[in-house]
Amino acid sequence: QSTIAFSFLLDNRLAAALFFLFVGLAIYAPSLNNHFLLDDEAQIVENELIHSLHNIDAFFLGSTMHQMSNSLGGLYYKPVMSVSYSVLWWLSPGNPLPFHLFQLLLVIANAFLVFVLLRRHMSALAAWLMALLFLAHPINAEVVTYMADLQDALYTFFGLLALNFIASRTKFGWGSFAGVVLLLLGSFLSKESGVLYFIIGIVYALNFRR
C-alpha cells in the first residue's frame, strides 16, 4: 500500500506543484530582500515610461532602455518584459519585492511545466528529478535573482506552455493552432530567443505526430 501511495504522489500534479513551490521558496527566499541592481536601475528605476500603464503602446515600439527622447531604445525587442515591469511597478512603486517574487514564482512554474512535459516521455521519478535539477541548479540562479533576467523566465514560461499544449493534443483545429501561435508569440516577444520554441514546437509536433 505504501508503494501505491508513493506512486500516486509521484504522478500527482498538485503534489508536484506544491513540492516545487516549497523547494523554490526554500532555496531562493533570501533573494526576495535584494535591491535593484545594474540594468535593473536603467530598465526599471530610471525608466519613467514603465512607471505608467498608459505607456504600454511605447513598449511595443521600442526596446527596453529609457532614452532622453522619452522613448525606449537599445538593441533588443522585449515588449512583454516591459509590460511586466510596468504592472509590477504599478502594484508597488519603487519596491523591488514584487519583482523578485513574480520572477521566483515564474521560475517555479517553469519547473512544474518541465515536469509535466517530461512525464509524458519518462517515469514519474525521472521527471521529478529532472525538473528539480532545472529548478535548483546554480546555473539558473541568476534567472531567479536578477530582475534584468526576467526575459529568460518569461520566454521559457510561454515556450513551455506551448510545448505542453502541443503535447496534450493529437489533432489540431484552427482554435488550437491559434492558441499555440499566441503562446509562441508571447515567448518571442519576451525575448528574441523565443524563436527557438517555434522550431522546437514544429520538431516536437512532427516527431510525436501531433
C-alpha positions in Angstrom: 0.0 0.0 0.0 2.9 2.4 0.8 4.3 1.7 -2.7 0.9 2.5 -4.3 0.6 5.7 -2.3 4.2 6.7 -3.2 3.4 6.1 -6.9 0.2 8.1 -6.6 2.1 11.1 -5.1 4.8 10.9 -7.9 2.1 11.1 -10.5 0.0 13.8 -8.7 0.4 17.2 -10.4 -0.8 19.1 -7.3 1.8 17.3 -5.2 4.4 18.2 -7.7 3.4 21.9 -7.9 3.5 22.2 -4.1 6.8 20.4 -3.9 8.5 22.7 -6.4 6.9 25.7 -4.7 8.4 24.6 -1.3 11.8 23.9 -2.8 11.9 27.1 -4.8 11.0 29.2 -1.8 13.4 27.3 0.5 16.3 28.0 -1.9 15.6 31.5 -3.2 13.7 33.2 -0.4 16.7 35.2 0.7 16.9 36.8 -2.7 13.5 38.5 -2.1 15.3 41.1 0.0 17.6 42.1 -2.8 17.5 45.6 -4.2 17.6 46.9 -7.8 21.0 46.3 -9.3 22.9 47.3 -12.5 20.5 47.0 -15.5 17.5 46.9 -13.1 18.1 50.6 -12.5 18.3 51.5 -16.1 15.3 49.4 -17.2 13.1 49.9 -14.1 14.0 52.6 -11.6 15.2 55.3 -14.0 12.9 54.2 -16.8 10.0 56.7 -16.4 8.0 55.1 -19.2 7.4 51.9 -17.4 6.2 53.8 -14.4 2.8 54.3 -16.1 0.5 51.7 -17.6 -0.6 54.4 -20.1 2.7 53.9 -22.0 2.1 50.3 -22.9 1.9 51.2 -26.6 5.5 52.6 -26.3 6.8 49.2 -25.1 5.9 47.7 -28.5 7.5 50.5 -30.5 11.0 50.5 -28.9 13.4 48.5 -26.8 13.9 48.3 -23.1 16.1 51.2 -22.0 14.8 54.8 -21.4 16.3 57.5 -23.6 16.4 61.3 -23.4 13.9 61.4 -26.2 11.3 59.9 -23.9 11.3 56.7 -25.9 12.7 53.2 -25.3 16.0 52.3 -27.0 18.6 49.6 -27.1 19.5 46.5 -29.1 16.6 44.3 -28.0 12.9 44.0 -28.5 11.2 42.6 -25.4 7.8 44.3 -25.0 6.3 41.6 -22.8 9.1 42.1 -20.3 8.4 45.9 -20.3 4.7 45.3 -19.8 5.5 43.0 -16.8 7.8 45.7 -15.3 5.1 48.3 -15.7 2.4 46.2 -14.0 4.8 45.3 -11.1 5.8 48.9 -10.6 2.1 49.9 -10.6 1.4 47.4 -7.9 4.1 48.8 -5.6 6.1 51.8 -7.0 9.8 51.6 -6.2 9.5 48.3 -4.2 11.8 45.5 -5.5 9.9 42.8 -3.7 7.0 42.3 -6.2 9.6 42.0 -9.0 11.6 39.3 -7.2 8.5 37.4 -6.0 7.0 37.4 -9.5 10.2 36.2 -11.0 10.7 33.5 -8.5 7.1 32.2 -8.9 7.6 32.2 -12.7 10.7 30.1 -12.4 8.9 27.7 -10.1 6.1 27.5 -12.6 8.6 26.7 -15.3 10.0 23.8 -13.3 6.5 22.4 -12.9 5.9 22.7 -16.7 9.2 20.9 -17.3 7.9 18.1 -15.0 4.5 17.9 -16.8 6.2 17.7 -20.2 8.8 15.2 -19.3 6.3 13.0 -17.5 4.8 12.2 -20.9 8.1 10.6 -22.0 9.7 9.1 -18.9 8.9 7.7 -15.5 7.4 10.0 -12.8 10.6 9.7 -10.7 12.8 10.7 -13.6 10.6 13.6 -14.5 10.6 14.8 -10.8 14.4 14.6 -10.7 15.0 16.4 -14.0 12.5 19.2 -13.0 14.2 19.5 -9.6 17.6 19.8 -11.3 16.1 22.5 -13.6 14.9 24.5 -10.6 17.8 24.1 -8.2 20.9 24.0 -10.4 23.1 27.0 -9.6 23.4 27.9 -13.4 19.8 29.1 -13.2 20.2 31.2 -10.1 20.7 34.5 -12.0 17.4 34.0 -13.8 15.7 34.0 -10.4 17.6 36.7 -8.6 18.5 39.3 -11.3 15.4 41.4 -12.4 17.0 42.2 -15.8 16.8 38.4 -16.5 13.1 38.4 -16.2 13.2 38.0 -20.0 14.6 34.4 -19.7 11.9 33.3 -17.2 9.2 34.8 -19.4 10.2 33.4 -22.7 10.7 30.0 -21.2 7.3 30.1 -19.5 5.4 30.8 -22.7 7.6 28.3 -24.7 7.0 25.5 -22.2 3.2 26.3 -22.2 3.2 26.0 -25.9 5.1 22.7 -25.8 2.7 21.3 -23.2 -0.3 22.5 -25.2 1.1 20.7 -28.3 1.9 17.6 -26.3 -1.7 17.4 -24.9 -3.3 17.2 -28.3 -3.2 14.6 -31.1 -5.3 16.7 -33.5 -5.4 20.4 -34.1 -8.3 22.6 -35.2 -7.8 26.3 -36.0 -8.5 27.2 -32.4 -5.8 25.0 -31.1 -3.4 26.2 -33.8 -4.2 29.9 -32.9 -3.6 29.1 -29.2 -0.1 27.6 -29.9 0.8 30.6 -32.1 -0.2 33.1 -29.4 1.9 31.3 -26.8 4.9 31.1 -29.1 4.4 34.8 -30.0 4.4 35.5 -26.2 7.7 33.7 -25.9 9.2 35.6 -28.9 8.0 39.0 -27.6 9.5 38.2 -24.2 13.0 37.6 -25.7 14.2 37.0 -29.2 15.5 33.6 -28.2 11.8 32.6 -28.1 12.0 32.0 -31.8 13.7 28.7 -30.9 10.4 27.4 -29.5 8.8 27.8 -32.9 11.4 25.4 -34.2 11.2 23.1 -31.2 7.4 23.1 -31.4 7.4 22.1 -35.1 10.0 19.3 -34.5 8.1 18.0 -31.4 4.8 18.0 -33.3 6.2 16.2 -36.3 8.2 13.7 -34.1 5.2 12.8 -32.0 2.6 13.2 -34.8 0.7 16.0 -33.1 
